[in-house]
Amino acid sequence: MGKRIALVVLIALGLSKSYAQDSNPFIAQGLLKGTATISPAFMLNHPIENIYINGELEYFTEKNISVRGDSYWFLSSQQKPSLLNQNSFIVAGALYHFPKKNFDYFIGFQPGVSLVQPYVVYVHAGPGTLINWVDIPDQTKVCPTISAITGITYYVGDYFNFFLNVRYTKSRYFGYDSGELNLDQLILSGGLGFNIQTKKK
């Protein structure tokens, strides 16, 4: 996984030269952005897909630098029996931007915390070929989380944009029934966003 992250960073640095050449007419100090969407997540160590409601608020302190906070509320897992009863989290940090015309390519790093409650799943055979399971909620814990994000935004005008983000989160739950529980996942987000300039250009 470390090699994959390093590769993403190298690609981002390689592309930064071309994205820095042309000015984006919508990005400037004081720009405020917000989004809300439903985001699928794919766990990297378990064959499980999770669904979140994701909200984001971002403020540009400079043309190429912004501070951003994201919240992810865990809705459910798509597979049964489910590994998680709760896995909501919040992250906040800095992003670096490579604007070009109406496009804005960015990378960033955001630490945060997760509220995690896994299930302990007991599987037993039922009558015939029927397989039954019992999933019992484990303890709810607050777990440290780190996250790297990259993506691209297309600005339609002074108030709207379209965005596509890919996020990697790394988190661990200690004290699980079978030991340490790895919660690493990739999260995809996309849709319509809103932006407004809070300072006069």
C-alpha positions as CSV (number, residue, x, y, z in Angstrom):
1,M,0.0,0.0,0.0
2,G,2.9,2.3,0.7
3,K,4.2,1.9,-2.8
4,R,0.7,2.7,-4.2
5,I,0.6,6.0,-2.2
6,A,4.1,6.9,-3.3
7,L,3.1,6.3,-7.0
8,V,0.0,8.5,-6.6
9,V,2.2,11.3,-5.2
10,L,4.8,11.0,-8.0
11,I,2.0,11.1,-10.7
12,A,0.5,14.2,-9.0
13,L,3.9,16.0,-8.9
14,G,4.5,15.1,-12.5
15,L,1.1,16.5,-13.6
16,S,1.4,19.7,-11.5
17,K,3.6,21.5,-14.0
18,S,0.9,21.4,-16.8
19,Y,-1.9,22.3,-14.4
20,A,0.0,25.3,-13.0
21,Q,0.4,26.9,-16.4
22,D,-3.1,28.4,-17.0
23,S,-5.1,30.4,-14.4
24,N,-8.5,29.2,-13.1
25,P,-10.9,32.2,-13.2
26,F,-12.9,31.0,-10.3
27,I,-10.2,30.1,-7.7
28,A,-8.8,32.8,-5.5
29,Q,-8.2,33.5,-1.8
30,G,-11.5,33.5,0.0
31,L,-13.3,30.9,-2.1
32,L,-15.7,28.8,0.0
33,K,-16.8,25.4,-1.3
34,G,-19.3,22.8,0.0
35,T,-20.8,19.5,-1.1
36,A,-23.0,16.7,0.1
37,T,-23.3,13.3,-1.5
38,I,-23.6,9.5,-1.0
39,S,-20.3,7.8,-1.3
40,P,-19.4,4.1,-1.8
41,A,-16.3,2.7,0.0
42,F,-14.4,-0.4,-0.7
43,M,-12.5,-2.1,2.2
44,L,-9.0,-3.2,1.2
45,N,-8.7,-6.1,3.5
46,H,-12.3,-7.4,3.5
47,P,-14.7,-8.2,0.6
48,I,-17.1,-5.5,1.8
49,E,-18.5,-2.3,0.3
50,N,-19.8,0.4,2.7
51,I,-22.1,3.3,2.0
52,Y,-21.7,6.8,3.6
53,I,-23.3,10.2,3.5
54,N,-20.5,12.6,2.9
55,G,-20.4,16.3,3.6
56,E,-17.4,18.7,2.9
57,L,-16.5,22.3,3.6
58,E,-13.4,23.9,2.1
59,Y,-11.9,27.4,2.3
60,F,-9.1,28.7,0.1
61,T,-6.4,30.6,2.1
62,E,-4.4,31.1,-1.1
63,K,-5.0,30.3,-4.7
64,N,-3.2,27.0,-4.4
65,I,-3.8,26.1,-0.8
66,S,-7.0,25.3,1.0
67,V,-8.2,23.9,4.4
68,R,-10.9,21.3,4.2
69,G,-13.0,19.3,6.6
70,D,-15.0,16.2,5.7
71,S,-17.5,14.1,7.6
72,Y,-18.7,10.6,6.7
73,W,-21.7,9.1,8.3
74,F,-21.8,5.3,8.0
75,L,-25.2,4.1,6.6
76,S,-24.6,0.4,6.0
77,S,-22.6,-2.4,4.5
78,Q,-23.8,-4.1,1.3
79,Q,-22.8,-7.6,2.4
80,K,-24.3,-9.8,5.0
81,P,-23.2,-10.7,7.6
82,S,-21.9,-7.2,8.0
83,L,-18.5,-6.5,9.6
84,L,-19.4,-3.1,10.9
85,N,-22.4,-1.6,12.8
86,Q,-20.7,1.8,12.9
87,N,-17.7,3.4,11.1
88,S,-18.4,7.1,10.8
89,F,-15.5,9.5,10.8
90,I,-14.4,13.1,10.4
91,V,-11.1,14.4,8.9
92,A,-9.6,17.8,8.4
93,G,-6.4,19.1,6.8
94,A,-4.7,21.0,4.0
95,L,-5.0,20.5,0.2
96,Y,-2.7,21.7,-2.5
97,H,-4.3,22.7,-5.9
98,F,-3.1,22.8,-9.5
99,P,-5.7,25.0,-11.2
100,K,-5.9,25.1,-15.0
101,K,-8.7,27.0,-16.8
102,N,-12.0,25.7,-15.4
103,F,-10.4,22.6,-13.9
104,D,-8.8,22.2,-10.5
105,Y,-6.7,19.1,-9.7
106,F,-5.7,18.7,-6.1
107,I,-4.0,16.4,-3.5
108,G,-4.2,16.6,0.3
109,F,-3.7,14.9,3.6
110,Q,-6.2,14.9,6.5
111,P,-5.9,13.3,9.9
112,G,-9.0,12.7,12.0
113,V,-11.0,10.2,14.2
114,S,-13.4,7.4,13.5
115,L,-16.3,6.2,15.6
116,V,-16.2,2.4,15.2
117,Q,-18.4,-0.5,16.3
118,P,-17.7,-3.8,14.6
119,Y,-19.9,-6.9,14.8
120,V,-18.6,-10.2,16.2
121,V,-20.1,-12.7,13.8
122,Y,-20.9,-16.3,14.9
123,V,-21.8,-18.6,12.0
124,H,-23.5,-22.0,12.5
125,A,-25.2,-24.6,10.3
126,G,-28.9,-24.7,10.3
127,P,-31.2,-27.4,9.0
128,G,-30.1,-29.0,5.7
129,T,-27.9,-26.6,3.8
130,L,-29.1,-23.5,5.6
131,I,-26.3,-21.4,7.2
132,N,-27.3,-19.1,10.0
133,W,-25.3,-16.3,11.7
134,V,-25.6,-14.1,14.7
135,D,-23.8,-10.7,14.6
136,I,-23.3,-9.2,18.0
137,P,-22.2,-5.5,18.3
138,D,-18.8,-5.1,19.9
139,Q,-17.6,-2.1,21.9
140,T,-17.9,1.3,20.3
141,K,-14.4,3.0,20.2
142,V,-12.9,6.2,19.0
143,C,-10.0,5.3,16.7
144,P,-7.4,7.6,15.1
145,T,-7.6,7.9,11.3
146,I,-5.4,9.3,8.6
147,S,-6.5,10.0,5.1
148,A,-5.1,11.0,1.7
149,I,-7.3,12.5,-1.0
150,T,-7.0,13.4,-4.6
151,G,-9.5,14.6,-7.2
152,I,-10.6,17.1,-9.8
153,T,-13.2,19.8,-9.8
154,Y,-14.7,21.5,-12.8
155,Y,-16.1,24.9,-12.2
156,V,-19.3,25.7,-14.1
157,G,-19.5,29.3,-12.8
158,D,-19.3,31.5,-9.7
159,Y,-21.7,29.2,-7.7
160,F,-21.5,25.6,-9.0
161,N,-19.0,22.9,-9.8
162,F,-18.8,19.2,-10.6
163,F,-16.3,17.1,-8.6
164,L,-14.8,13.6,-8.5
165,N,-12.7,12.5,-5.5
166,V,-10.8,9.4,-4.5
167,R,-9.9,9.0,-0.8
168,Y,-7.8,6.5,1.0
169,T,-8.4,6.1,4.8
170,K,-6.2,4.1,7.2
171,S,-7.6,3.1,10.6
172,R,-7.3,0.3,13.1
173,Y,-9.7,-1.1,15.7
174,F,-7.8,-2.7,18.6
175,G,-9.3,-5.3,21.0
176,Y,-11.5,-7.1,18.4
177,D,-12.6,-10.6,19.0
178,S,-9.9,-11.9,16.6
179,G,-7.3,-9.2,17.4
180,E,-6.6,-6.1,15.5
181,L,-9.2,-5.1,12.9
182,N,-7.9,-3.4,9.7
183,L,-10.4,-0.8,8.4
184,D,-8.4,0.6,5.4
185,Q,-10.7,1.6,2.6
186,L,-11.0,3.5,-0.7
187,I,-13.9,6.0,-1.0
188,L,-15.3,7.4,-4.2
189,S,-17.3,10.7,-4.2
190,G,-18.7,12.7,-7.0
191,G,-21.5,15.0,-8.0
192,L,-22.6,18.7,-7.9
193,G,-20.9,21.1,-5.5
194,F,-21.4,24.7,-4.5
195,N,-18.9,27.6,-4.3
196,I,-19.0,31.2,-3.4
197,Q,-16.3,33.9,-3.3
198,T,-16.3,35.5,0.2
199,K,-13.7,38.2,-0.8
200,K,-13.8,40.8,-3.5
201,K,-11.4,39.9,-6.3
